Amino acid sequence: MSQEQIADFLHISQSAYARMERGESTSWAIHFNKICEVFEINPEELVKKELGNVTYGELMNTERITDITMLGVYRKIIRKYELQIKDLKTIIKHLNKGKN
């Protein structure tokens, strides 16, 4: 699917979706379930693919998964990306200062 098709499905602009893909926006978290729907994947599979099997296994004991546990895992993942975005914004800010 193209970025435009996915953006239409999520009811957002193509540029907003592109920012999500590049990690410049955390709004993907709002669309998490719809993203899973468009790619025909369940949330656990998406998280597992994003983190890798080893990290996923460390975060979760699949025999004792509860909604609360899953929410905690999702929060950890979101926080991880929020920190990465913050770091990237700082880097960009410093790079832009060097251009002036």
C-alpha positions as CSV (number, residue, x, y, z in Angstrom):
1,M,0.0,0.0,0.0
2,S,1.1,3.5,-0.6
3,Q,1.5,6.1,2.1
4,E,-1.5,8.0,0.6
5,Q,-3.7,4.9,0.8
6,I,-2.8,4.2,4.4
7,A,-3.2,7.9,5.3
8,D,-6.7,7.8,3.7
9,F,-7.6,4.8,5.8
10,L,-6.4,6.5,9.0
11,H,-8.2,9.7,8.0
12,I,-5.0,11.8,8.1
13,S,-2.8,13.6,5.5
14,Q,-0.1,11.7,3.6
15,S,2.5,14.1,5.1
16,A,1.2,13.3,8.6
17,Y,1.6,9.6,7.9
18,A,5.1,10.2,6.4
19,R,6.1,11.9,9.6
20,M,4.9,8.9,11.6
21,E,6.9,6.6,9.4
22,R,10.0,8.7,9.9
23,G,9.5,8.8,13.7
24,E,8.9,12.6,13.7
25,S,5.5,12.2,15.1
26,T,4.1,10.1,18.0
27,S,0.6,10.2,16.7
28,W,1.0,6.6,15.5
29,A,0.1,5.6,19.0
30,I,-3.4,7.1,18.5
31,H,-3.8,5.1,15.3
32,F,-2.2,1.9,16.7
33,N,-5.3,-0.4,16.3
34,K,-6.1,1.0,12.8
35,I,-2.5,0.5,11.7
36,C,-2.8,-3.1,12.8
37,E,-6.1,-3.4,10.9
38,V,-4.7,-2.0,7.7
39,F,-1.8,-4.3,7.7
40,E,-4.0,-7.2,8.9
41,I,-1.9,-7.9,11.9
42,N,-2.8,-8.1,15.6
43,P,-1.2,-5.7,18.1
44,E,1.0,-8.4,19.7
45,E,2.4,-9.3,16.3
46,L,3.2,-5.7,15.4
47,V,4.9,-5.2,18.7
48,K,6.9,-8.4,18.3
49,K,8.0,-7.5,14.8
50,E,9.0,-4.0,15.9
51,L,11.0,-5.2,19.0
52,G,12.3,-8.4,17.7
53,N,11.6,-11.9,19.2
54,V,14.2,-11.7,22.0
55,T,13.2,-8.3,23.3
56,Y,9.5,-9.2,23.0
57,G,10.1,-12.5,24.9
58,E,11.8,-10.5,27.7
59,L,9.0,-8.1,28.0
60,M,6.2,-10.6,28.0
61,N,5.3,-14.0,29.4
62,T,2.8,-15.0,26.8
63,E,1.3,-17.6,29.2
64,R,0.2,-14.7,31.6
65,I,-0.8,-11.9,29.2
66,T,-3.6,-9.7,30.5
67,D,-4.9,-6.5,29.2
68,I,-3.1,-4.6,32.0
69,T,0.2,-6.3,31.1
70,M,-0.3,-5.5,27.4
71,L,-1.0,-1.9,28.3
72,G,2.2,-1.8,30.3
73,V,4.2,-3.2,27.3
74,Y,2.6,-0.7,24.9
75,R,3.5,2.1,27.3
76,K,7.1,1.0,27.4
77,I,7.3,0.8,23.6
78,I,5.7,4.3,23.3
79,R,8.0,5.7,25.9
80,K,11.0,4.2,24.0
81,Y,10.0,6.0,20.8
82,E,9.2,9.2,22.6
83,L,12.7,9.3,24.0
84,Q,14.2,8.5,20.6
85,I,12.1,11.3,19.1
86,K,13.3,13.7,21.8
87,D,16.9,12.8,21.1
88,L,16.4,13.3,17.4
89,K,14.8,16.7,17.9
90,T,17.8,17.7,20.1
91,I,20.2,16.6,17.4
92,I,18.3,18.4,14.7
93,K,18.2,21.5,16.8
94,H,21.9,21.5,17.2
95,L,22.5,20.8,13.5
96,N,20.3,23.7,12.6
97,K,22.2,26.0,15.0
98,G,25.4,25.1,13.1
99,K,23.8,26.3,9.8
100,N,23.3,29.8,11.1
